[in-house]
Amino acid sequence: MTWLTPLTGAILALVLVPPLIALYFLKLRRTERSIPSTLLWSRSVEDLRANAPFQRLRFNLLLLLQLLILLLLALSLAQPQFEGEGSRTGRTVIAIDNSASMNATDEVGERSRLEAAKDAAIARIEKLHGGGLFSSGSEMIMVLSFADGAEVRTPFTDSKNQAIQAVRGITASDESTKLGDALDLSRAFAMSVDPESLGSEGTQQDSAVFELFSDGRIKDLDDLALGQSEFVRYTVFGTQSPDNLAITQLAAERPWNQPDSMQVFVVIENSGPVEVPVDVELRVDGRPRSVTPEPLIIPPAAPDPETGRLEPGRERISFIPFDQPREAIIEVALLHRDVLASDDAARLTVPAPRNLRVALVGSGDVFVLQSLLEGMPLASLELFSPESYLAALENTSQQWDVVVMVNWSPESFVPGRYLIFGSVDGLPELIPFGESEKSFVRSARDEHPIFRFVTLDDLFIWKMPKVQPGSDVTVLAESTDGPVIAEINRRGVDLLWVAFDPLNSTWWHQRGFANFIPNALDHLATSGGLRTDKGLLPGEVISLLIPAGSTDPKIMLPDETEVVPMLDQDGLLSWGPVSRAGLHTVSWLEPGGREGRTAVAVNLLNARESTIGAREVIDFSVNEVQGVRSSGRRFVSLWPWLLGIGLLLLMIEWYVYHRRIGV
């Protein structure tokens, strides 16, 4: 314990205590009074002896109370307080994890891990400062929050209250957990305490102490390493093996031959140590549609036989197809209560079915594709040569939902959706550097909706171009010689690119190709708005096209707060990144005054975040950091209590004094 202002308290005691005692040595002036009996003389004589100068003081309750009051006042001004623990460099970074797993309520009192982490961080700030009413600590503290990215809540400051308010302002999110950005920000600000000097003349200083408040469920730890002078103190929250069920995958599709029907597929995972029975409910537009006839048994987590890692138990279910000829909000919910609620439900916004208008543009034999497209329930199918297609674009305002091109593509694309086979013309995102022969597919993103019921294991390609994809190209399938299938999204242009002509491969007579074409058309047809395969994930941006000239855009968040998104003159509405799972309702006013409205589903669907067992040790590549548990105790100054007791004694002294003179 230290005394922050001991001299102030000592001066007060020396100035007030001796005069108070001296007052009790002085003789009292008396007034003449008549008394009814001589029995009162004995008391008067005793009083005379007690107040005679230089006589021994007798016990006096008033004097004792007054001395105690002065002593407590002096101690309060001296400000006794436990000494804080500052860092070696005088600078500390408080980094608080506010990702999805930190919303688990397995802390004491069913508090969330985030709430417990914020309380522990505030206690740590108070301990680092160790300050009182009339003093300010010398410790410089920076507060960060991190999830999918990092945010500076306050740069380095010596104000304890500013740091505490920054911690209190951290809110929950459902994003994934990455620590890299937080470390980079910490290092950048550690170069100079004054952030305005960054990028100009930042001064190199010793690294700040990095205080990490998390459950350790961090996915980029293997990519991070600590410097020789860097020190991380890790405070861990949450239990190691809590029970938690999660919906990790959700898909809804309309069979291409039954567009008015809907089928829903769900994957449920169990990260706990025991199997759990659960009822699963399907809702359409908020109304229950069906429930599993008996509880579904989700197996417990178990070690993977190859890697030895603990893998969640998993169960897949599909609901019986049902009629849904209109647009709808599909929701699947687990009728089960566990410590993390945000992964117990998932939603999709499904548009009404529509028959597509398709154009097939070919240079060469397009018979196979034509046969497949003619067998689909399309609104229209038009065949073009490259020349007639370009003429149609110039002479008419004809628009197609999807344009399929074989062995040809234009030098420039008008806004639209395209499926291209075997051409790289007009695609600067793909840089050709040769031709490949006799290739096979090495890997594919099987979770992508274009690969539903599609396998590329038996695909052999006789000839295709070799290309180098740009950074904005999403490679969906790759061969030994480069990309085979890729996705390109420009402003107003959504495009699926297949490197080869189907006739230059074994794909055209396989069942997977017959499934790929309707999958690709459906995916492209919905890519101009919000896709129905998974909705959005926390951390992504809401982006959709609405009628040009619309005004007054608004987004109602799941907690019923309202935000205003950006809207450009072309009708592109964007807002984000979104932080919480749930339905986001987007509304706007169209040029004619009619209100437009749509719902955006944001789902957690993150198996890593739903595996919420806390890690006692975290590894930064070669550096291992042992976690510590927060004591949960807050740092309390003593002087307010001393003042309070002094005030109570003052009231008692007042009562005793008036009791005596009233006799």
BELLINKA-V139261 format. One record per pair of residues at least 4 apart in sequence whose ideal C-beta (glycine too) atoms are under 6 Angstrom apart, sorted by the first residue. I is the first residue (numbers start at 0). GAP is how many residues later the second one is. Records with the same first field share a line. If there is no record, write none. Layout:
# BELLINKA-V139261
I = GAP + GAP
This chain:
# BELLINKA-V139261
0 = 79 + 81
1 = 81
2 = 75 + 77
3 = 75 + 128 + 131
4 = 73 + 74 + 129
5 = 72
7 = 69
8 = 65 + 66 + 68 + 69
11 = 62 + 65
12 = 4 + 61
15 = 54
16 = 53
19 = 46
23 = 39
26 = 24
27 = 23
34 = 5
49 = 8
60 = 595
61 = 594 + 595
64 = 584 + 588
67 = 581
68 = 577 + 580 + 581
71 = 570 + 573 + 574
72 = 573
74 = 567
75 = 563 + 566 + 567
78 = 53 + 560
79 = 558
80 = 51 + 556
82 = 47
83 = 43 + 44 + 45 + 46
84 = 42
85 = 42 + 53
86 = 5 + 122
88 = 117
89 = 49 + 50
90 = 49 + 117
91 = 36 + 49 + 117 + 119
92 = 49 + 93 + 115 + 117
93 = 27 + 49 + 117
94 = 49 + 87 + 117
95 = 21 + 25 + 49 + 74 + 117
96 = 5 + 117
97 = 4 + 16 + 47 + 49 + 72 + 74 + 75
98 = 48 + 76 + 78
99 = 74 + 504 + 509
100 = 114 + 116 + 508 + 511
101 = 11 + 12
102 = 9 + 69
103 = 9 + 134 + 235 + 236 + 508
104 = 5 + 7 + 234
105 = 132 + 133 + 136 + 233
106 = 4 + 6 + 9
110 = 4 + 5
112 = 102 + 124 + 125
113 = 58
115 = 121
116 = 96 + 120
117 = 49
119 = 115 + 510
120 = 46 + 92
121 = 42 + 45
122 = 511 + 512
124 = 16 + 38 + 39
125 = 509
126 = 508
127 = 11
128 = 8 + 10 + 31
130 = 4 + 5 + 6 + 29
131 = 505
139 = 16 + 18
140 = 22
141 = 13 + 14 + 47
142 = 10 + 11 + 20 + 23 + 24
143 = 6 + 8 + 38
144 = 6 + 8 + 25
145 = 4 + 36
146 = 26 + 28
147 = 27 + 28 + 30 + 391
148 = 32
149 = 31 + 32 + 35
152 = 13
153 = 8 + 12
154 = 34 + 40
155 = 37
156 = 5 + 6
172 = 406
173 = 168 + 364 + 406 + 407 + 430
174 = 363 + 364
175 = 430 + 433
176 = 40 + 41
177 = 42
178 = 4 + 39
179 = 40 + 44
185 = 24
189 = 17 + 18
190 = 11
191 = 5 + 6 + 10 + 11
196 = 4 + 5
197 = 4
206 = 22 + 23
208 = 22
209 = 22
210 = 22
211 = 20 + 22
212 = 22
214 = 22 + 23 + 399
215 = 20 + 398 + 399 + 402
218 = 389
220 = 397 + 398
223 = 396
224 = 395 + 396
225 = 4 + 394 + 397
231 = 393
233 = 391 + 393
234 = 393 + 395
235 = 378 + 380 + 391
237 = 376
239 = 373 + 374
240 = 32 + 372
241 = 97 + 370
242 = 29 + 95
243 = 27 + 28 + 94 + 95 + 96 + 368
244 = 25 + 31 + 33 + 89 + 91 + 93
245 = 23 + 97 + 364
246 = 21 + 99
247 = 19 + 21 + 357 + 359
248 = 18
249 = 16 + 82 + 96
250 = 14 + 282
251 = 10 + 12 + 78 + 96 + 98
252 = 10
253 = 5 + 8 + 99
255 = 262
258 = 94
259 = 65 + 93
260 = 60
261 = 60 + 62
262 = 58
263 = 55
264 = 53
265 = 51 + 66
266 = 49
267 = 30 + 47
268 = 43 + 45 + 338
269 = 6 + 28 + 30 + 42 + 43
270 = 30 + 41 + 340
272 = 27
273 = 26
274 = 22 + 24 + 25
275 = 22
276 = 18 + 20
277 = 17 + 18 + 56 + 58
278 = 12 + 13 + 16 + 56
279 = 12 + 16
280 = 7 + 10 + 52 + 54
281 = 7 + 8 + 37 + 50
282 = 5 + 6 + 48
283 = 5 + 44
284 = 43 + 44
291 = 4
295 = 19
297 = 15 + 17
298 = 14
299 = 13
300 = 9 + 11 + 12
302 = 5 + 7
303 = 5 + 7
311 = 299
323 = 4
325 = 26
326 = 24 + 25
327 = 22
328 = 20 + 270
329 = 18 + 20
330 = 16
331 = 14
332 = 12
333 = 10
339 = 272
341 = 239 + 262
342 = 261 + 267
345 = 257
346 = 254
347 = 184 + 187 + 253
348 = 250 + 252
349 = 182
354 = 22 + 23 + 24
355 = 22 + 45 + 169
356 = 22 + 23 + 43 + 44
357 = 20 + 23 + 44
358 = 23 + 41 + 44
359 = 23 + 44
360 = 23 + 28 + 44
361 = 4 + 44
362 = 23 + 44 + 45
363 = 43
365 = 4 + 40
367 = 134 + 140
371 = 145
372 = 8
383 = 4 + 5
385 = 22
390 = 4
391 = 4 + 6
400 = 124
401 = 15 + 119 + 122
402 = 15
403 = 15
404 = 4 + 15
405 = 15
406 = 15 + 16 + 94
407 = 15
408 = 11 + 14 + 16 + 17
409 = 16
410 = 15
411 = 14
412 = 80
414 = 77
416 = 77 + 107
417 = 77
418 = 77 + 101
419 = 77
420 = 77 + 80
421 = 78 + 79
423 = 6 + 8 + 41
428 = 41 + 44 + 59
429 = 37 + 39
430 = 37
431 = 33 + 35
432 = 33
433 = 32
434 = 30
435 = 28 + 30 + 45
436 = 26
438 = 22 + 40 + 41 + 42
439 = 20
440 = 15 + 18 + 36 + 38 + 43
441 = 36 + 37 + 38
442 = 35
443 = 12 + 33
444 = 31
445 = 5
447 = 28
448 = 74 + 84
449 = 69 + 70 + 73
451 = 67
452 = 62
453 = 58 + 61 + 62
454 = 57
458 = 48
459 = 46
460 = 39 + 44
461 = 42
462 = 41
463 = 35 + 36
465 = 15 + 16
466 = 15
468 = 4 + 6 + 14
472 = 13 + 15
473 = 13
474 = 8 + 11
475 = 9 + 11
476 = 7 + 8
477 = 5
478 = 5
483 = 15
484 = 13
485 = 11
486 = 9
487 = 7
488 = 5
493 = 30 + 33
495 = 24
499 = 4 + 5
501 = 5 + 6
502 = 5
506 = 6
507 = 5
515 = 4
525 = 5 + 6
527 = 17
528 = 15
529 = 14 + 70
534 = 66 + 68
535 = 4 + 66
537 = 40 + 41
538 = 38
540 = 33 + 35 + 36
541 = 33 + 34 + 58
542 = 31
543 = 29
544 = 26 + 27
545 = 4 + 25 + 27 + 42
546 = 24 + 43
547 = 22 + 23
548 = 42
549 = 38 + 40
550 = 38
551 = 37
552 = 12 + 14 + 20 + 35
553 = 8 + 33
554 = 8 + 10 + 20 + 29 + 31
555 = 6 + 29
556 = 4
557 = 22 + 24
564 = 8 + 10
565 = 8
566 = 6
567 = 4
577 = 24
580 = 21 + 22 + 23
582 = 16
583 = 16
584 = 14
585 = 12 + 14
586 = 10
587 = 8
588 = 6
589 = 4 + 6
615 = 11
616 = 9
617 = 7
618 = 5
657 = 4
